[in-house]
Amino acid sequence: MVWEYLSQFWDSITSVGDYTVEWFQNVGNAIAGAIGGMFDFLLHNVSDFFVFLGWFFSNVGGIFTATIQPVQYVFNFLKSFLNNAFSTPVDNAIWSFPAQITEVFDGILFRQF
């Protein structure tokens, strides 16, 4: 069924004039090239658009980070300052020495030489 239709179509095309098979092949190649070029142009432009969007939002993020960084620094500084200023001091300097060293310190303090 399909082959009969295609043969009738081919006969109607070739009966129009005295065209060679190469001429029809060249027309087919030209149409295929035009369609391929259209898709290449379209895909290239879409790709360029997405590359531009990536570049744009990356730079917007960098600008936002650069503008918020001083505010973040001041906030962190004030937060740590207030936490340390109003917290109770922790005595974590507990010294423990062996007995021999303690005897030396006692000897220095009390001059027991």
KEKOL-382793 format. One record per atom (N, C-alpha, C): residue number from 1; residue in three letters; x, y, z. Coordinates in Angstrom, 2 decimals, padded with zeros to 5 digits. Example, Ala and Ser with C-alpha at 12.3 -4.5 7.8 and 13.67 -1.06 7.14 Angstrom:
! KEKOL-382793
(1,ALA,(013.19,-005.69,007.80));
(1,ALA,(012.30,-004.50,007.80));
(1,ALA,(013.20,-003.30,007.80));
(2,SER,(012.85,-002.25,007.08));
(2,SER,(013.67,-001.06,007.14));
(2,SER,(012.90,000.03,007.87));
END
This chain:
! KEKOL-382793
(1,MET,(000.82,-001.19,000.00));
(1,MET,(000.00,000.00,000.00));
(1,MET,(000.87,001.25,000.00));
(2,VAL,(001.81,001.31,000.94));
(2,VAL,(002.65,002.48,001.03));
(2,VAL,(003.57,002.58,-000.18));
(3,TRP,(004.10,001.42,-000.60));
(3,TRP,(005.02,001.45,-001.74));
(3,TRP,(004.28,001.87,-003.03));
(4,GLU,(003.05,001.47,-003.15));
(4,GLU,(002.28,001.88,-004.32));
(4,GLU,(002.06,003.39,-004.33));
(5,TYR,(001.76,003.92,-003.17));
(5,TYR,(001.57,005.36,-003.07));
(5,TYR,(002.88,006.09,-003.40));
(6,LEU,(004.00,005.59,-002.87));
(6,LEU,(005.29,006.23,-003.13));
(6,LEU,(005.67,006.13,-004.61));
(7,SER,(005.36,005.01,-005.23));
(7,SER,(005.69,004.90,-006.67));
(7,SER,(004.82,005.84,-007.49));
(8,GLN,(003.55,006.00,-007.13));
(8,GLN,(002.70,006.96,-007.83));
(8,GLN,(003.21,008.38,-007.61));
(9,PHE,(003.64,008.67,-006.38));
(9,PHE,(004.18,010.00,-006.09));
(9,PHE,(005.44,010.25,-006.91));
(10,TRP,(006.32,009.25,-006.98));
(10,TRP,(007.55,009.39,-007.74));
(10,TRP,(007.24,009.56,-009.23));
(11,ASP,(006.30,008.83,-009.73));
(11,ASP,(005.93,008.96,-011.14));
(11,ASP,(005.35,010.34,-011.44));
(12,SER,(004.56,010.88,-010.52));
(12,SER,(004.00,012.20,-010.77));
(12,SER,(005.09,013.28,-010.71));
(13,ILE,(006.09,013.08,-009.89));
(13,ILE,(007.18,014.07,-009.83));
(13,ILE,(008.03,013.99,-011.09));
(14,THR,(008.37,012.79,-011.50));
(14,THR,(009.25,012.64,-012.67));
(14,THR,(008.54,012.97,-013.98));
(15,SER,(007.23,012.93,-014.00));
(15,SER,(006.52,013.24,-015.23));
(15,SER,(006.41,014.74,-015.48));
(16,VAL,(006.81,015.55,-014.48));
(16,VAL,(006.72,017.00,-014.65));
(16,VAL,(007.72,017.48,-015.68));
(17,GLY,(008.88,016.95,-015.65));
(17,GLY,(009.88,017.39,-016.59));
(17,GLY,(010.96,016.34,-016.72));
(18,ASP,(011.97,016.71,-017.43));
(18,ASP,(013.07,015.77,-017.65));
(18,ASP,(014.16,016.07,-016.64));
(19,TYR,(013.92,015.64,-015.42));
(19,TYR,(014.91,015.84,-014.36));
(19,TYR,(015.61,014.53,-014.06));
(20,THR,(016.86,014.63,-013.72));
(20,THR,(017.61,013.41,-013.41));
(20,THR,(017.45,013.06,-011.93));
(21,VAL,(017.84,011.87,-011.63));
(21,VAL,(017.77,011.41,-010.24));
(21,VAL,(018.72,012.25,-009.37));
(22,GLU,(019.85,012.64,-009.91));
(22,GLU,(020.81,013.45,-009.16));
(22,GLU,(020.20,014.80,-008.78));
(23,TRP,(019.37,015.35,-009.68));
(23,TRP,(018.73,016.62,-009.37));
(23,TRP,(017.82,016.48,-008.16));
(24,PHE,(017.05,015.40,-008.10));
(24,PHE,(016.17,015.18,-006.96));
(24,PHE,(016.97,014.90,-005.69));
(25,GLN,(018.10,014.21,-005.84));
(25,GLN,(018.96,013.98,-004.68));
(25,GLN,(019.52,015.31,-004.16));
(26,ASN,(019.89,016.18,-005.07));
(26,ASN,(020.41,017.49,-004.66));
(26,ASN,(019.33,018.32,-003.97));
(27,VAL,(018.11,018.25,-004.48));
(27,VAL,(017.00,018.97,-003.83));
(27,VAL,(016.77,018.41,-002.44));
(28,GLY,(016.79,017.09,-002.31));
(28,GLY,(016.61,016.46,-000.99));
(28,GLY,(017.73,016.83,-000.03));
(29,ASN,(018.94,016.87,-000.54));
(29,ASN,(020.07,017.28,000.31));
(29,ASN,(019.94,018.74,000.73));
(30,ALA,(019.48,019.57,-000.17));
(30,ALA,(019.32,020.99,000.17));
(30,ALA,(018.25,021.17,001.24));
(31,ILE,(017.14,020.45,001.09));
(31,ILE,(016.08,020.56,002.09));
(31,ILE,(016.55,020.02,003.43));
(32,ALA,(017.25,018.88,003.42));
(32,ALA,(017.77,018.32,004.66));
(32,ALA,(018.78,019.27,005.30));
(33,GLY,(019.62,019.88,004.49));
(33,GLY,(020.59,020.84,005.02));
(33,GLY,(019.91,022.06,005.61));
(34,ALA,(018.84,022.52,004.95));
(34,ALA,(018.12,023.69,005.48));
(34,ALA,(017.46,023.36,006.81));
(35,ILE,(016.85,022.18,006.89));
(35,ILE,(016.21,021.79,008.16));
(35,ILE,(017.27,021.60,009.24));
(36,GLY,(018.38,020.95,008.89));
(36,GLY,(019.47,020.78,009.85));
(36,GLY,(020.05,022.10,010.30));
(37,GLY,(020.21,023.03,009.34));
(37,GLY,(020.71,024.36,009.71));
(37,GLY,(019.76,025.10,010.61));
(38,MET,(018.45,024.93,010.37));
(38,MET,(017.46,025.59,011.22));
(38,MET,(017.58,025.06,012.65));
(39,PHE,(017.68,023.73,012.81));
(39,PHE,(017.80,023.17,014.15));
(39,PHE,(019.12,023.54,014.80));
(40,ASP,(020.18,023.59,013.98));
(40,ASP,(021.48,023.99,014.52));
(40,ASP,(021.42,025.43,015.02));
(41,PHE,(020.82,026.31,014.25));
(41,PHE,(020.67,027.72,014.64));
(41,PHE,(019.83,027.84,015.90));
(42,LEU,(018.71,027.10,015.93));
(42,LEU,(017.81,027.16,017.08));
(42,LEU,(018.49,026.62,018.34));
(43,LEU,(019.12,025.46,018.24));
(43,LEU,(019.79,024.87,019.41));
(43,LEU,(020.96,025.72,019.87));
(44,HIS,(021.68,026.31,018.93));
(44,HIS,(022.80,027.17,019.30));
(44,HIS,(022.31,028.40,020.07));
(45,ASN,(021.24,029.02,019.60));
(45,ASN,(020.72,030.20,020.29));
(45,ASN,(020.13,029.86,021.65));
(46,VAL,(019.44,028.71,021.76));
(46,VAL,(018.91,028.29,023.06));
(46,VAL,(020.05,028.00,024.02));
(47,SER,(021.10,027.35,023.53));
(47,SER,(022.27,027.08,024.37));
(47,SER,(022.92,028.38,024.83));
(48,ASP,(023.07,029.34,023.92));
(48,ASP,(023.64,030.64,024.31));
(48,ASP,(022.78,031.33,025.35));
(49,PHE,(021.48,031.22,025.23));
(49,PHE,(020.58,031.85,026.20));
(49,PHE,(020.77,031.24,027.59));
(50,PHE,(020.86,029.91,027.68));
(50,PHE,(021.05,029.27,028.97));
(50,PHE,(022.44,029.54,029.54));
(51,VAL,(023.44,029.64,028.69));
(51,VAL,(024.78,030.01,029.17));
(51,VAL,(024.75,031.43,029.73));
(52,PHE,(024.06,032.33,029.06));
(52,PHE,(023.93,033.69,029.57));
(52,PHE,(023.21,033.72,030.90));
(53,LEU,(022.11,032.95,031.04));
(53,LEU,(021.39,032.91,032.31));
(53,LEU,(022.28,032.38,033.43));
(54,GLY,(023.06,031.34,033.17));
(54,GLY,(023.99,030.82,034.17));
(54,GLY,(025.01,031.85,034.58));
(55,TRP,(025.59,032.55,033.61));
(55,TRP,(026.58,033.60,033.90));
(55,TRP,(025.93,034.72,034.71));
(56,PHE,(024.73,035.13,034.31));
(56,PHE,(024.06,036.24,034.97));
(56,PHE,(023.76,035.92,036.43));
(57,PHE,(023.14,034.77,036.67));
(57,PHE,(022.78,034.43,038.05));
(57,PHE,(024.00,034.13,038.90));
(58,SER,(025.07,033.63,038.30));
(58,SER,(026.30,033.43,039.05));
(58,SER,(026.87,034.78,039.50));
(59,ASN,(026.85,035.76,038.64));
(59,ASN,(027.36,037.08,039.00));
(59,ASN,(026.44,037.80,039.97));
(60,VAL,(025.13,037.61,039.83));
(60,VAL,(024.21,038.21,040.80));
(60,VAL,(024.45,037.61,042.18));
(61,GLY,(024.68,036.29,042.24));
(61,GLY,(024.99,035.66,043.51));
(61,GLY,(026.30,036.17,044.10));
(62,GLY,(027.30,036.38,043.25));
(62,GLY,(028.58,036.93,043.72));
(62,GLY,(028.43,038.35,044.24));
(63,ILE,(027.65,039.16,043.56));
(63,ILE,(027.42,040.53,044.02));
(63,ILE,(026.66,040.54,045.34));
(64,PHE,(025.64,039.66,045.45));
(64,PHE,(024.88,039.58,046.70));
(64,PHE,(025.78,039.14,047.85));
(65,THR,(026.63,038.16,047.60));
(65,THR,(027.55,037.69,048.64));
(65,THR,(028.53,038.79,049.04));
(66,ALA,(029.03,039.54,048.07));
(66,ALA,(029.98,040.60,048.37));
(66,ALA,(029.33,041.74,049.15));
(67,THR,(028.06,042.01,048.90));
(67,THR,(027.41,043.11,049.62));
(67,THR,(026.97,042.68,051.02));
(68,ILE,(026.67,041.41,051.21));
(68,ILE,(026.20,040.97,052.52));
(68,ILE,(027.37,040.59,053.43));
(69,GLN,(028.56,040.41,052.90));
(69,GLN,(029.69,039.96,053.69));
(69,GLN,(030.08,040.93,054.81));
(70,PRO,(030.16,042.25,054.60));
(70,PRO,(030.47,043.14,055.72));
(70,PRO,(029.41,043.10,056.82));
(71,VAL,(028.15,043.01,056.44));
(71,VAL,(027.08,042.94,057.43));
(71,VAL,(027.21,041.64,058.23));
(72,GLN,(027.53,040.56,057.56));
(72,GLN,(027.71,039.28,058.24));
(72,GLN,(028.91,039.33,059.19));
(73,TYR,(029.98,039.99,058.79));
(73,TYR,(031.15,040.12,059.65));
(73,TYR,(030.80,040.90,060.92));
(74,VAL,(030.11,042.03,060.78));
(74,VAL,(029.73,042.84,061.94));
(74,VAL,(028.79,042.04,062.84));
(75,PHE,(027.85,041.32,062.28));
(75,PHE,(026.92,040.53,063.07));
(75,PHE,(027.66,039.44,063.86));
(76,ASN,(028.57,038.74,063.22));
(76,ASN,(029.32,037.69,063.91));
(76,ASN,(030.22,038.27,065.00));
(77,PHE,(030.83,039.42,064.72));
(77,PHE,(031.69,040.05,065.72));
(77,PHE,(030.87,040.47,066.94));
(78,LEU,(029.73,041.13,066.72));
(78,LEU,(028.90,041.57,067.84));
(78,LEU,(028.32,040.39,068.61));
(79,LYS,(027.92,039.35,067.91));
(79,LYS,(027.38,038.17,068.58));
(79,LYS,(028.43,037.52,069.48));
(80,SER,(029.62,037.33,068.98));
(80,SER,(030.66,036.70,069.81));
(80,SER,(031.10,037.63,070.94));
(81,PHE,(031.14,038.94,070.67));
(81,PHE,(031.52,039.88,071.72));
(81,PHE,(030.50,039.87,072.86));
(82,LEU,(029.21,039.93,072.51));
(82,LEU,(028.18,039.93,073.54));
(82,LEU,(028.12,038.59,074.27));
(83,ASN,(028.31,037.50,073.57));
(83,ASN,(028.33,036.20,074.24));
(83,ASN,(029.48,036.11,075.25));
(84,ASN,(030.63,036.63,074.89));
(84,ASN,(031.78,036.57,075.79));
(84,ASN,(031.71,037.63,076.88));
(85,ALA,(031.12,038.76,076.59));
(85,ALA,(031.08,039.84,077.58));
(85,ALA,(030.10,039.56,078.71));
(86,PHE,(028.98,038.94,078.41));
(86,PHE,(027.96,038.72,079.42));
(86,PHE,(027.89,037.28,079.93));
(87,SER,(028.82,036.46,079.56));
(87,SER,(028.82,035.09,080.08));
(87,SER,(029.72,035.03,081.32));
(88,THR,(029.45,034.06,082.15));
(88,THR,(030.26,033.92,083.36));
(88,THR,(031.61,033.35,082.97));
(89,PRO,(032.66,033.88,083.59));
(89,PRO,(033.99,033.38,083.23));
(89,PRO,(034.17,031.93,083.68));
(90,VAL,(034.85,031.21,082.90));
(90,VAL,(035.09,029.80,083.19));
(90,VAL,(036.56,029.65,083.55));
(91,ASP,(036.81,029.08,084.70));
(91,ASP,(038.19,028.88,085.13));
(91,ASP,(038.64,027.53,084.63));
(92,ASN,(039.21,027.54,083.50));
(92,ASN,(039.68,026.28,082.93));
(92,ASN,(041.20,026.17,083.01));
(93,ALA,(041.83,027.05,083.76));
(93,ALA,(043.27,026.98,083.92));
(93,ALA,(043.57,026.25,085.22));
(94,ILE,(043.41,024.97,085.24));
(94,ILE,(043.70,024.15,086.40));
(94,ILE,(045.05,023.49,086.15));
(95,TRP,(045.99,023.82,087.05));
(95,TRP,(047.34,023.32,086.89));
(95,TRP,(047.55,022.16,087.85));
(96,SER,(048.08,021.12,087.37));
(96,SER,(048.46,020.01,088.25));
(96,SER,(049.88,019.59,087.89));
(97,PHE,(050.71,019.57,088.91));
(97,PHE,(052.11,019.24,088.70));
(97,PHE,(052.47,018.01,089.51));
(98,PRO,(053.44,017.29,089.06));
(98,PRO,(053.90,016.15,089.86));
(98,PRO,(054.53,016.64,091.18));
(99,ALA,(054.68,015.75,092.09));
(99,ALA,(055.18,016.10,093.43));
(99,ALA,(056.59,016.65,093.40));
(100,GLN,(057.44,016.18,092.54));
(100,GLN,(058.83,016.67,092.48));
(100,GLN,(058.86,018.14,092.07));
(101,ILE,(058.04,018.50,091.11));
(101,ILE,(058.03,019.90,090.66));
(101,ILE,(057.41,020.78,091.74));
(102,THR,(056.42,020.28,092.42));
(102,THR,(055.81,021.04,093.51));
(102,THR,(056.83,021.30,094.62));
(103,GLU,(057.72,020.36,094.92));
(103,GLU,(058.77,020.56,095.90));
(103,GLU,(059.72,021.66,095.45));
(104,VAL,(060.01,021.73,094.17));
(104,VAL,(060.89,022.79,093.67));
(104,VAL,(060.20,024.14,093.83));
(105,PHE,(058.91,024.22,093.49));
(105,PHE,(058.19,025.48,093.65));
(105,PHE,(058.12,025.89,095.12));
(106,ASP,(057.83,024.93,095.99));
(106,ASP,(057.79,025.23,097.42));
(106,ASP,(059.15,025.69,097.91));
(107,GLY,(060.21,025.09,097.41));
(107,GLY,(061.55,025.51,097.79));
(107,GLY,(061.85,026.93,097.35));
(108,ILE,(061.37,027.30,096.18));
(108,ILE,(061.59,028.67,095.70));
(108,ILE,(060.76,029.64,096.53));
(109,LEU,(059.52,029.31,096.78));
(109,LEU,(058.64,030.21,097.50));
(109,LEU,(059.06,030.36,098.99));
(110,PHE,(059.43,029.27,099.57));
(110,PHE,(059.72,029.31,101.01));
(110,PHE,(061.21,029.27,101.31));
(111,ARG,(062.04,029.27,100.37));
(111,ARG,(063.51,029.28,100.46));
(111,ARG,(063.99,028.20,101.43));
(112,GLN,(063.72,027.02,101.09));
(112,GLN,(064.11,025.91,101.94));
(112,GLN,(065.35,025.21,101.40));
(113,PHE,(066.25,025.88,100.85));
(113,PHE,(067.46,025.25,100.33));
(113,PHE,(068.48,025.10,101.40));
END
